[in-house]
């Protein structure tokens, strides 16, 4: 019955058809007995017969009017398939699953509302309608394509989860355009979104309006609004240590950035909590305004371990972006390997100054002053070391450079290590160029031309730190260079023979490059064109040499935890050491997925694991033993762009997307009923009420003519 009437429960009101006959019977004229000499003249009275016939006509019209009223409010439906085949339909359901869809809507969230409505649309479609389901998160996911089992489509929609991504809506509209390009039938597109401005009009905002306009010819577009209005939103946009080199027992300062999107009440305050491994360490109360609030939290990690640092902001209704995480591995010390061919000699090694600059000596009762610990060996013993344990390798000038040593150093840097090379009297420039530079393909950032000793002793040559804008030399740039740092000998570097990615860190006062660096694979390399001892310059004997070494080591070490601190949509990548079997990954919500390691390259027997479905924010963990992967846990933080909840109203959307071809559907409209009836069912109530109005007009006219209109006497 529901396929014939929208409100079949009103049909029992048809019993009201009995009211006109009942009223007519109750108020009928009573017969009176009149004694007349003859009644044959009355029996032949034609006027009396005419009156009875008129009464019957009016009675039937009134009964029919009541029937039309009942049928009109019951809303009868006309199925197009009754008179032949119904029109072909092809439906695409697009759910906006970006981070802003996790905004609070009453007791639910916007994505849950969209999910419920989209599933209802899928179930309400005519049987056999092909349905395509899309989810827009950090990228576009095709959940189903041309699925004709509507219950399966609805179930898949109900099983979707919102993401923390920030992909532009133009990505989804472009896919729909290509999907509908070859279809003969006219398609329908249902977009469930909160219409956040960032999603719809990102940089290059002309893309989405143009794509939506282009869909007009092939697609009927329905925009279902599930968003709400939020006055303001607090967001933690950054959490990071001021210094990435960390060690147990030394203080570490974490810096976080708290912003406010929108206009909060005048008395609104945000509470910021700093946690380490879930334990509350500090709480601050701030009032973010137009400018971000920068907070610093100091902490000492008691022992070498992996720690999860968090910042939680409270004070608003959008909690998705109120948490920021940083996963850090804190060693006892950051290990540095120093290769010195004089390490085993009876005399002090030539790397003595360098080693003390890396790890300054302290008394037992004093705290350590450096994160770094150094181990000095001769280059020939490098094969006995596990190079993955060292954050940096420093190679002093050596004559023991062999193809094997060069290959090990190159592999170490390519895998993410940092290599720093020094010159000296024993350096064979030809071997260095042949084995380490290799015409720009090797790990050394530049070719070595010749060893130079300035002839004019009065012309002091020294590093010009003040002219460098390199981030590692900020402290040294404040120091005035003088002749105490004179360089007595150096290796000339031809600027025409430098790797394409190489850059000069600092130059000498005569314009010669002094320190050159280049990225290499996942690591980097540096070259200092003078020696690590006092034989070629006075620099190693000065205090600023320790500053130079410490700052450059911090720079080359970089961010060792970068691979495990990701944003939504970024890829987790780790080498697999001892197993090629499937690995089990646990998501932040507890769900699990199997990952299969793959070969790094076809000609290498090395494996790695890649995972790019980082849609959820939080802590991920690969359930395996420690020896399989260097890092088994990683965190994913949401995109800060999704924290701006400003949205497009219907008027704003029409102004931004002026072309037609789309229909805006607010929260008070049943999308499922509309989708079920579109091109398939037609309500005939309007015609029924039109017929009712015409019938009432006819009844009124006839009653007037018959002398029965109210207010007239018969």
C-alpha positions as CSV (number, residue, x, y, z in Angstrom):
1,X,0.0,0.0,0.0
2,X,2.9,2.4,0.7
3,X,3.9,2.1,-2.9
4,X,0.5,3.5,-3.9
5,X,0.0,6.2,-1.2
6,X,2.4,8.3,0.8
7,X,0.0,8.4,3.7
8,X,-2.0,5.2,3.5
9,X,-3.1,5.4,7.1
10,X,-5.4,8.2,6.2
11,X,-7.5,6.0,3.8
12,X,-10.0,4.9,6.6
13,X,-11.2,8.5,6.5
14,X,-13.1,7.4,3.3
15,X,-15.8,6.4,5.7
16,X,-16.7,10.1,5.7
17,X,-18.4,9.5,2.3
18,X,-21.4,8.3,4.3
19,X,-21.8,11.7,5.9
20,X,-23.7,13.5,3.1
21,X,-26.3,10.7,2.7
22,X,-26.6,10.4,6.5
23,X,-27.2,14.2,6.9
24,X,-29.6,14.1,4.0
25,X,-31.5,11.3,5.6
26,X,-31.6,12.9,9.1
27,X,-32.8,16.2,7.8
28,X,-35.1,14.9,5.0
29,X,-38.6,16.5,4.7
30,X,-41.2,14.6,6.6
31,X,-44.3,13.6,4.5
32,X,-47.6,15.1,5.7
33,X,-51.0,13.4,5.0
34,X,-53.3,15.8,3.2
35,X,-56.9,14.8,2.4
36,X,-57.7,15.8,-1.1
37,X,-60.4,14.8,-3.3
38,X,-58.0,13.3,-5.7
39,X,-54.1,12.9,-5.8
40,X,-53.6,12.1,-9.4
41,X,-52.6,15.7,-10.1
42,X,-49.9,15.5,-7.4
43,X,-48.5,12.2,-8.7
44,X,-48.1,13.8,-12.1
45,X,-46.2,16.8,-10.7
46,X,-42.9,17.0,-12.8
47,X,-41.5,19.8,-10.6
48,X,-41.2,17.4,-7.6
49,X,-39.3,14.9,-9.7
50,X,-36.9,17.6,-10.8
51,X,-36.1,18.7,-7.2
52,X,-35.3,15.1,-6.3
53,X,-33.0,14.7,-9.2
54,X,-31.2,18.0,-8.3
55,X,-30.8,16.8,-4.7
56,X,-29.2,13.6,-5.9
57,X,-26.7,15.4,-8.1
58,X,-25.6,17.7,-5.2
59,X,-25.4,14.7,-2.9
60,X,-23.1,12.9,-5.3
61,X,-20.9,16.0,-5.8
62,X,-20.5,16.4,-2.1
63,X,-19.6,12.8,-1.6
64,X,-17.1,12.9,-4.4
65,X,-15.6,16.1,-2.9
66,X,-15.1,14.3,0.4
67,X,-13.5,11.4,-1.4
68,X,-11.1,13.8,-3.2
69,X,-10.1,15.4,0.1
70,X,-9.2,12.0,1.6
71,X,-7.3,10.8,-1.5
72,X,-5.5,14.2,-1.7
73,X,-4.1,14.1,1.8
74,X,-3.3,10.4,1.5
75,X,-1.0,11.5,-1.4
76,X,-1.5,8.8,-4.0
77,X,1.6,7.9,-6.1
78,X,1.9,7.2,-9.8
79,X,4.6,4.7,-10.7
80,X,6.2,5.4,-14.0
81,X,6.9,1.7,-14.6
82,X,3.1,0.9,-14.8
83,X,2.9,2.3,-18.3
84,X,6.2,0.9,-19.6
85,X,9.8,0.7,-18.5
86,X,10.9,3.2,-15.9
87,X,13.8,5.5,-16.8
88,X,17.3,4.2,-16.3
89,X,19.1,5.8,-13.3
90,X,22.7,5.8,-12.2
91,X,23.4,7.2,-8.8
92,X,26.6,8.4,-7.2
93,X,26.8,9.1,-3.5
94,X,29.7,11.2,-2.3
95,X,30.4,11.6,1.4
96,X,32.7,14.3,2.6
97,X,34.9,12.5,5.1
98,X,37.4,15.3,5.8
99,X,38.4,16.3,9.2
100,X,35.8,19.0,9.6
101,X,33.0,16.4,9.3
102,X,33.8,15.3,12.8
103,X,32.3,18.5,14.2
104,X,29.7,18.1,16.9
105,X,26.0,18.2,15.7
106,X,23.7,18.0,18.7
107,X,24.4,14.5,20.2
108,X,26.1,13.2,17.1
109,X,28.7,14.4,14.5
110,X,28.2,15.7,11.0
111,X,29.6,12.6,9.4
112,X,27.2,10.3,11.3
113,X,24.3,12.4,10.0
114,X,25.6,12.2,6.5
115,X,26.1,8.4,6.8
116,X,22.6,7.9,8.0
117,X,21.0,9.9,5.3
118,X,23.2,8.4,2.5
119,X,22.3,4.8,3.7
120,X,18.6,5.8,3.6
121,X,19.0,7.1,0.1
122,X,20.7,3.8,-1.1
123,X,17.9,1.7,0.4
124,X,15.1,3.9,-1.0
125,X,16.3,3.7,-4.6
126,X,14.4,1.4,-7.1
127,X,15.7,-2.2,-7.1
128,X,18.6,-2.7,-9.5
129,X,19.7,0.9,-9.6
130,X,23.5,1.0,-10.0
131,X,25.1,2.9,-7.0
132,X,28.6,4.3,-6.7
133,X,29.8,5.3,-3.3
134,X,32.8,7.7,-2.8
135,X,34.5,8.8,0.4
136,X,36.6,12.0,0.4
137,X,39.3,12.0,3.1
138,X,43.0,12.7,2.7
139,X,42.4,11.3,-0.8
140,X,39.4,10.0,-2.8
141,X,38.4,6.4,-2.0
142,X,36.0,4.6,-4.3
143,X,34.1,2.4,-1.9
144,X,31.7,0.8,-4.4
145,X,31.3,1.3,-8.2
146,X,28.0,0.5,-10.0
147,X,26.7,-1.8,-7.2
148,X,23.2,-3.0,-7.9
149,X,22.6,-4.6,-4.5
150,X,21.2,-1.7,-2.6
151,X,21.3,-3.4,0.8
152,X,25.1,-4.0,0.2
153,X,25.6,-0.4,-0.7
154,X,23.8,0.8,2.4
155,X,25.7,-1.5,4.6
156,X,29.0,-0.4,3.2
157,X,28.0,3.2,3.7
158,X,27.1,2.5,7.4
159,X,30.5,0.8,7.8
160,X,32.5,3.9,6.7
161,X,34.6,5.9,9.2
162,X,35.4,9.6,9.1
163,X,39.0,10.6,8.4
164,X,41.2,13.4,9.5
165,X,42.1,14.3,5.9
166,X,41.9,17.5,4.0
167,X,41.6,16.6,0.3
168,X,39.8,19.2,-1.9
169,X,36.3,18.6,-3.2
170,X,37.6,19.2,-6.7
171,X,39.3,15.8,-6.6
172,X,36.0,14.1,-6.1
173,X,34.2,16.2,-8.7
174,X,36.8,15.4,-11.3
175,X,36.4,11.7,-10.7
176,X,32.6,12.0,-11.1
177,X,33.1,13.9,-14.3
178,X,35.2,11.1,-15.8
179,X,32.9,8.4,-14.4
180,X,29.8,9.9,-16.0
181,X,31.4,10.9,-19.3
182,X,30.6,7.7,-21.2
183,X,27.2,7.0,-19.6
184,X,24.2,7.2,-21.8
185,X,21.6,7.7,-19.1
186,X,21.5,10.9,-17.0
187,X,23.2,10.4,-13.7
188,X,22.4,11.6,-10.2
189,X,25.0,12.9,-7.7
190,X,24.2,13.2,-4.0
191,X,26.9,15.1,-2.1
192,X,26.7,15.0,1.7
193,X,29.0,17.7,3.2
194,X,29.3,20.4,5.8
195,X,30.4,22.7,3.0
196,X,33.6,23.8,4.8
197,X,35.2,26.6,2.8
198,X,38.6,24.9,2.9
199,X,37.3,21.8,1.3
200,X,35.3,23.5,-1.4
201,X,37.4,26.5,-2.3
202,X,41.0,25.7,-1.6
203,X,43.9,27.3,-3.4
204,X,43.0,27.2,-7.1
205,X,39.4,27.6,-6.1
206,X,38.3,28.0,-9.7
207,X,38.6,24.2,-10.1
208,X,35.5,23.2,-8.1
209,X,33.1,25.7,-9.6
210,X,34.2,24.8,-13.1
211,X,33.9,21.1,-12.4
212,X,30.4,21.5,-10.9
213,X,29.3,23.5,-13.9
214,X,30.7,20.9,-16.2
215,X,28.6,18.2,-14.5
216,X,25.3,20.0,-15.3
217,X,24.8,18.4,-18.7
218,X,25.4,14.8,-17.5
219,X,24.4,14.8,-13.9
220,X,21.7,16.1,-11.6
221,X,23.5,17.3,-8.5
222,X,21.9,17.4,-5.0
223,X,23.9,19.1,-2.2
224,X,22.8,17.8,1.2
225,X,23.9,20.1,4.0
226,X,24.8,18.4,7.3
227,X,27.0,21.1,8.8
228,X,26.4,23.3,11.7
229,X,27.5,26.7,13.0
230,X,30.5,27.0,15.3
231,X,31.6,30.4,16.7
232,X,35.2,29.3,17.4
233,X,37.6,26.4,17.6
234,X,40.8,25.9,19.5
235,X,43.5,23.9,17.7
236,X,47.0,22.7,18.6
237,X,48.8,23.2,15.3
238,X,52.3,22.3,16.3
239,X,54.2,20.1,18.9
240,X,58.0,19.6,18.5
241,X,61.2,19.7,20.5
242,X,63.3,22.8,20.1
243,X,66.3,20.5,19.7
244,X,65.8,17.2,17.9
245,X,69.0,15.7,19.4
246,X,67.8,14.3,22.8
247,X,69.4,12.1,25.4
248,X,68.3,10.6,28.8
249,X,68.9,12.9,31.7
250,X,69.3,16.2,29.8
251,X,66.5,18.7,29.7
252,X,64.3,18.9,26.6
253,X,62.0,21.8,25.8
254,X,58.9,21.1,23.7
255,X,57.2,23.9,21.9
256,X,53.5,23.9,21.0
257,X,51.4,26.4,19.1
258,X,47.8,27.1,20.2
259,X,45.5,28.9,17.7
260,X,41.9,30.1,17.8
261,X,39.8,29.9,14.6
262,X,36.8,32.1,14.8
263,X,35.6,34.6,17.4
264,X,35.4,33.2,21.0
265,X,33.5,34.8,23.8
266,X,35.3,37.5,25.7
267,X,35.8,35.4,28.8
268,X,36.7,32.1,26.9
269,X,39.9,30.4,28.0
270,X,41.7,27.3,26.7
271,X,43.2,24.7,29.1
272,X,46.4,23.1,27.7
273,X,47.7,19.9,29.2
274,X,51.1,18.4,28.6
275,X,51.4,14.6,28.9
276,X,54.2,12.1,28.6
277,X,53.1,8.5,28.0
278,X,49.6,9.4,29.2
279,X,50.8,10.9,32.5
280,X,49.9,14.6,33.1
281,X,53.1,16.7,33.5
282,X,51.8,20.3,33.3
283,X,48.6,22.3,32.8
284,X,48.4,25.9,31.5
285,X,45.5,28.2,30.9
286,X,45.7,30.6,27.9
287,X,43.5,32.9,25.9
288,X,44.3,32.5,22.2
289,X,43.3,35.5,20.1
290,X,44.2,36.7,16.6
291,X,47.8,35.7,17.2
292,X,48.8,32.1,18.1
293,X,50.0,31.4,21.7
294,X,53.4,29.8,21.9
295,X,53.9,27.5,25.0
296,X,57.0,25.8,26.1
297,X,57.1,22.7,28.3
298,X,60.5,21.5,29.8
299,X,61.0,17.8,30.6
300,X,63.7,15.4,31.4
301,X,63.4,11.8,30.2
302,X,64.7,9.6,33.0
303,X,66.0,6.7,30.8
304,X,66.6,5.6,27.3
305,X,63.2,4.6,25.8
306,X,60.5,5.6,23.3
307,X,58.1,8.2,24.7
308,X,54.8,9.5,23.5
309,X,54.5,13.3,24.1
310,X,51.0,14.9,23.9
311,X,49.4,18.3,24.1
312,X,45.6,18.4,24.7
313,X,43.5,21.6,24.4
314,X,40.1,21.9,26.0
315,X,37.5,24.6,25.9
316,X,35.6,24.2,22.6
317,X,33.2,21.7,21.0
318,X,35.4,20.4,18.1
319,X,37.7,17.9,19.7
320,X,39.3,16.3,16.6
321,X,42.1,18.9,16.4
322,X,42.5,19.4,20.2
323,X,45.2,16.7,20.5
324,X,48.8,16.8,19.1
325,X,51.3,14.0,19.4
326,X,55.0,13.6,19.1
327,X,56.7,10.2,19.3
328,X,60.4,10.3,20.2
329,X,63.1,7.8,20.8
330,X,65.4,9.0,23.5
331,X,68.8,7.3,23.6
332,X,71.3,7.3,26.5
333,X,73.5,9.4,24.2
334,X,73.5,10.1,20.5
335,X,76.2,7.9,19.1
336,X,78.9,9.3,16.8
337,X,81.5,7.2,15.0
338,X,84.9,8.9,14.4
339,X,87.2,7.3,11.8
340,X,90.8,8.2,12.4
341,X,93.7,6.2,11.0
342,X,95.9,7.5,13.9
343,X,93.5,6.2,16.6
344,X,95.7,3.2,17.4
345,X,99.0,5.0,17.4
346,X,101.2,5.7,20.4
347,X,100.7,9.5,20.1
348,X,97.5,11.5,20.5
349,X,95.3,11.0,17.5
350,X,94.8,13.8,15.1
351,X,91.0,13.7,15.9
352,X,91.6,14.6,19.6
353,X,90.2,18.2,19.3
354,X,87.3,16.9,17.3
355,X,86.5,14.1,19.8
356,X,86.5,16.6,22.7
357,X,84.3,19.0,20.8
358,X,81.8,16.2,20.3
359,X,82.0,15.0,23.9
360,X,83.5,17.7,26.2
361,X,85.1,16.2,29.3
362,X,83.2,16.8,32.6
363,X,83.6,15.8,36.2
364,X,81.7,12.9,37.6
365,X,79.6,15.1,39.9
366,X,78.5,17.4,37.1
367,X,75.7,16.9,34.6
368,X,76.7,16.1,31.1
369,X,76.8,19.0,28.7
370,X,76.4,17.2,25.4
371,X,73.9,14.8,23.9
372,X,76.6,13.1,21.9
373,X,78.9,10.2,22.7
374,X,81.9,9.5,20.4
375,X,83.7,6.3,19.5
376,X,87.0,6.6,17.7
377,X,88.3,3.7,15.6
378,X,90.6,3.2,12.6
379,X,88.7,3.1,9.2
380,X,89.8,-0.6,8.7
381,X,87.6,-1.7,11.6
382,X,84.3,-0.1,10.3
383,X,83.1,-3.5,9.1
384,X,82.9,-4.6,12.8
385,X,80.4,-1.8,13.6
386,X,76.7,-1.8,13.3
387,X,76.5,1.5,11.5
388,X,72.7,1.9,12.0
389,X,73.4,2.6,15.7
390,X,75.3,5.8,14.8
391,X,73.6,9.1,14.1
392,X,76.7,10.4,12.3
393,X,80.1,9.2,11.0
394,X,83.0,11.6,10.8
395,X,85.9,10.7,8.5
396,X,89.2,12.6,9.2
397,X,91.8,12.8,6.5
398,X,92.9,9.3,5.6
399,X,95.1,7.5,3.2
400,X,93.2,4.2,3.9
401,X,90.3,5.0,1.6
402,X,89.4,1.8,-0.2
403,X,86.5,0.9,-2.5
404,X,85.0,-1.1,0.3
405,X,85.2,1.7,2.8
406,X,83.7,4.1,0.2
407,X,80.8,1.8,-0.5
408,X,80.0,1.4,3.2
409,X,80.0,5.1,3.7
410,X,77.8,5.7,0.7
411,X,75.3,3.0,1.7
412,X,75.2,4.4,5.2
413,X,74.4,7.9,4.0
414,X,71.8,6.7,1.4
415,X,70.0,4.8,4.2
416,X,69.5,8.0,6.2
417,X,72.9,8.5,8.0
418,X,75.0,11.7,8.1
419,X,78.6,11.7,6.9
420,X,81.1,14.5,7.6
421,X,84.5,14.5,5.9
422,X,87.7,16.4,6.8
423,X,90.9,16.9,4.8
424,X,94.5,16.5,5.9
425,X,98.0,15.9,4.7
426,X,97.4,12.1,4.1
427,X,94.4,12.6,1.9
428,X,94.8,11.4,-1.7
429,X,92.6,13.7,-3.7
430,X,92.5,11.4,-6.7
431,X,91.1,8.5,-4.6
432,X,88.6,10.7,-2.9
433,X,87.3,12.0,-6.3
434,X,87.3,8.6,-7.8
435,X,85.6,6.7,-4.9
436,X,83.5,9.3,-3.1
437,X,82.7,12.0,-5.7
438,X,82.3,9.9,-8.8
439,X,81.5,12.8,-11.1
440,X,78.7,14.0,-8.8
441,X,77.1,10.6,-8.3
442,X,78.9,9.7,-5.1
443,X,78.4,10.8,-1.5
444,X,81.0,13.6,-1.5
445,X,79.3,16.9,-2.3
446,X,82.1,18.3,-4.5
447,X,85.3,17.5,-6.4
448,X,88.7,18.2,-4.7
449,X,91.0,20.3,-7.0
450,X,94.3,20.8,-5.1
451,X,95.8,21.5,-1.7
452,X,96.6,25.2,-1.2
453,X,98.9,26.9,1.3
454,X,98.7,30.7,1.2
455,X,102.1,32.2,0.5
456,X,101.4,35.6,2.0
457,X,101.5,35.0,5.8
458,X,100.1,38.5,6.4
459,X,97.0,37.7,4.4
460,X,95.0,35.8,7.0
461,X,92.3,33.5,5.7
462,X,89.5,32.6,8.0
463,X,85.8,31.4,7.9
464,X,83.3,34.1,7.5
465,X,80.5,32.9,9.7
466,X,78.7,36.3,9.6
467,X,78.1,36.0,5.9
468,X,76.4,32.6,6.2
469,X,72.6,32.3,6.4
470,X,72.7,28.6,7.1
471,X,70.4,27.6,10.0
472,X,73.2,25.6,11.7
473,X,75.4,28.7,12.0
474,X,73.0,31.1,13.7
475,X,75.1,31.3,16.9
476,X,78.4,31.5,15.1
477,X,77.1,34.2,12.8
478,X,77.0,36.5,15.8
479,X,80.7,36.1,16.4
480,X,83.2,38.4,14.7
481,X,85.8,36.4,12.7
482,X,89.4,37.3,13.3
483,X,92.9,36.2,12.5
484,X,92.9,33.8,15.4
485,X,90.8,31.4,13.3
486,X,93.4,31.6,10.4
487,X,93.3,28.7,8.0
488,X,96.9,27.8,7.1
489,X,96.1,25.3,4.5
490,X,93.0,24.0,2.7
491,X,91.8,22.1,-0.3
492,X,90.7,24.2,-3.2
493,X,87.1,23.4,-4.3
494,X,86.1,24.2,-7.9
495,X,82.5,25.6,-7.7
496,X,82.0,24.2,-11.2
497,X,82.6,20.7,-10.0
498,X,79.9,20.4,-7.3
499,X,76.9,18.0,-7.2
500,X,73.7,19.6,-8.4
501,X,72.2,19.5,-5.0
502,X,75.3,20.8,-3.1
503,X,75.4,24.1,-1.4
504,X,78.0,26.1,0.4
505,X,77.5,26.3,4.2
506,X,80.2,28.8,4.9
507,X,83.0,30.4,2.9
508,X,86.5,31.6,3.7
509,X,87.4,35.2,3.7
510,X,89.0,34.8,0.2
511,X,85.7,33.5,-1.3
512,X,86.7,29.8,-1.3
513,X,84.0,27.4,-0.1
514,X,85.0,26.1,3.4
515,X,82.1,23.8,4.2
516,X,79.9,22.2,1.5
517,X,76.9,20.0,2.1
518,X,74.5,17.9,0.0
519,X,71.5,15.6,0.6
520,X,72.3,12.0,-0.4
521,X,69.5,9.4,-0.5
522,X,67.7,9.7,2.8
523,X,70.8,11.2,4.5
524,X,73.3,13.9,3.9
525,X,77.0,14.6,3.7
526,X,79.3,17.5,4.6
527,X,82.9,18.4,3.6
528,X,85.2,20.7,5.5
529,X,88.1,21.7,3.3
530,X,90.7,21.9,6.1
531,X,91.9,19.4,8.7
532,X,90.3,18.3,12.0
533,X,93.6,19.0,13.9
534,X,95.7,22.1,14.3
535,X,98.0,21.2,11.5
536,X,96.1,23.1,8.8
537,X,94.4,25.8,10.9
538,X,94.1,27.3,14.4
539,X,90.4,26.7,14.5
540,X,90.4,23.3,16.4
541,X,92.2,24.8,19.3
542,X,89.5,27.5,19.8
543,X,86.2,27.4,21.7
544,X,84.2,28.3,18.7
545,X,85.3,25.0,17.1
546,X,83.3,23.1,19.7
547,X,80.3,25.3,18.9
548,X,80.7,24.7,15.2
549,X,81.0,20.9,15.7
550,X,78.0,20.8,18.1
551,X,75.8,22.9,15.9
552,X,76.6,21.0,12.7
553,X,76.1,17.7,14.4
554,X,72.7,18.8,15.5
555,X,72.0,19.8,12.0
556,X,73.2,16.7,10.3
557,X,71.4,14.5,12.8
558,X,68.3,16.3,11.7
559,X,65.0,15.0,13.0
560,X,65.6,11.3,13.7
561,X,61.9,10.8,14.6
562,X,60.5,12.4,11.4
563,X,59.6,9.0,9.9
564,X,57.3,8.2,12.8
565,X,55.6,11.6,13.2
566,X,53.3,12.0,10.3
567,X,50.4,14.1,9.2
568,X,47.2,12.6,7.7
569,X,47.9,11.3,4.2
570,X,51.7,10.9,4.6
571,X,53.4,7.5,4.2
572,X,55.0,5.4,6.9
573,X,58.1,3.7,5.6
574,X,60.6,1.4,7.4
575,X,63.1,-1.2,6.4
576,X,62.4,-4.8,7.3
577,X,65.4,-6.6,8.8
578,X,64.8,-10.2,9.4
579,X,61.3,-11.2,8.0
580,X,59.4,-11.0,4.8
581,X,56.1,-12.4,6.3
582,X,53.0,-10.3,6.7
583,X,53.0,-7.7,9.5
584,X,49.9,-6.9,11.6
585,X,49.2,-3.1,11.9
586,X,46.8,-1.9,14.6
587,X,45.0,1.4,14.0
588,X,44.2,4.0,16.7
589,X,40.6,2.8,16.8
590,X,41.7,-0.8,17.4
591,X,41.0,-2.2,14.0
592,X,43.8,-4.2,12.3
593,X,45.3,-4.6,8.8
594,X,47.9,-6.9,7.4
595,X,51.0,-5.3,5.6
596,X,53.2,-7.2,3.2
597,X,56.8,-6.2,3.0
598,X,58.2,-5.5,-0.5
599,X,61.6,-5.4,-2.1
600,X,63.3,-2.0,-2.2
601,X,64.5,-2.7,-5.8
602,X,64.5,-5.6,-8.1
603,X,68.2,-6.2,-7.9
604,X,68.5,-6.0,-4.1
605,X,67.6,-8.5,-1.5
606,X,66.3,-5.8,0.9
607,X,62.7,-5.4,2.0
608,X,60.7,-2.5,3.3
609,X,57.2,-1.9,4.5
610,X,55.1,1.0,3.2
611,X,51.7,2.2,4.6
612,X,49.9,5.2,3.2
613,X,46.3,4.8,4.5
614,X,47.0,7.2,7.3
615,X,43.4,8.4,7.6
616,X,43.0,8.3,11.4
617,X,44.8,10.5,13.8
618,X,46.5,8.8,16.8
619,X,49.0,6.1,17.6
620,X,49.6,3.2,15.2
621,X,51.5,0.1,16.1
622,X,52.9,-2.9,14.1
623,X,52.7,-6.0,16.2
624,X,56.0,-7.7,15.8
625,X,59.2,-8.2,17.7
626,X,61.8,-5.4,18.1
627,X,64.4,-7.0,15.7
628,X,62.1,-6.9,12.7
629,X,61.7,-3.1,12.3
630,X,63.7,-0.1,13.5
631,X,60.5,1.6,14.6
632,X,57.3,-0.3,15.3
633,X,55.1,2.7,16.4
634,X,54.2,5.9,14.6
635,X,51.7,8.7,15.2
636,X,49.5,10.6,12.7
637,X,48.3,14.2,13.4
638,X,45.4,15.9,11.7
639,X,45.7,18.7,9.1
640,X,45.5,22.1,10.7
641,X,43.7,23.4,7.6
642,X,40.6,21.4,8.6
643,X,40.4,23.2,11.9
644,X,38.8,26.3,10.2
645,X,35.1,25.4,10.4
646,X,33.9,28.4,8.5
647,X,31.4,27.2,5.9
648,X,29.4,28.2,2.9
649,X,25.7,28.9,3.4
650,X,23.3,28.4,0.6
651,X,23.6,32.0,-0.4
652,X,27.4,31.9,-0.2
653,X,27.5,28.7,-2.3
654,X,25.2,30.3,-4.9
655,X,27.6,33.3,-5.1
656,X,30.7,31.1,-5.4
657,X,29.1,28.6,-7.7
658,X,26.7,30.8,-9.7
659,X,26.0,28.3,-12.5
660,X,22.9,26.2,-12.1
661,X,22.6,22.5,-12.3
662,X,22.5,21.8,-8.5
663,X,19.9,21.7,-5.8
664,X,20.5,22.6,-2.2
665,X,18.8,20.4,0.4
666,X,18.6,21.5,4.0
667,X,18.2,19.4,7.1
668,X,14.4,19.5,7.1
669,X,14.0,17.6,3.8
670,X,13.8,13.8,3.6
671,X,16.5,13.0,1.0
672,X,15.5,9.4,0.9
673,X,11.9,10.1,-0.1
674,X,13.1,12.6,-2.7
675,X,15.6,10.1,-4.2
676,X,13.0,7.3,-4.2
677,X,10.5,9.4,-6.1
678,X,12.9,11.1,-8.5
679,X,12.1,10.1,-12.2
680,X,10.2,7.1,-10.9
681,X,7.1,8.2,-8.8
682,X,4.8,11.2,-9.4
683,X,2.5,12.5,-6.7
684,X,-1.0,13.2,-8.2
685,X,-2.2,15.1,-5.1
686,X,-1.8,18.4,-6.9
687,X,-4.2,17.3,-9.7
688,X,-6.6,15.9,-7.1
689,X,-6.8,19.1,-5.2
690,X,-7.2,21.0,-8.5
691,X,-10.1,18.7,-9.4
692,X,-11.5,19.3,-5.9
693,X,-11.4,23.0,-6.3
694,X,-13.2,22.7,-9.7
695,X,-15.8,20.4,-8.2
696,X,-16.5,22.7,-5.3
697,X,-16.9,25.6,-7.7
698,X,-19.4,23.5,-9.7
699,X,-21.2,22.4,-6.6
700,X,-21.6,26.0,-5.5
701,X,-22.8,27.1,-8.9
702,X,-25.4,24.2,-9.1
703,X,-26.6,24.8,-5.5
704,X,-27.1,28.5,-6.4
705,X,-29.0,27.6,-9.5
706,X,-31.0,24.9,-7.8
707,X,-31.9,27.4,-5.1
708,X,-30.0,25.5,-2.4
709,X,-27.1,27.8,-1.7
710,X,-26.8,28.7,1.9
711,X,-28.5,32.0,2.6
712,X,-31.2,31.5,-0.1
713,X,-34.7,30.2,0.3
714,X,-35.8,27.3,-1.8
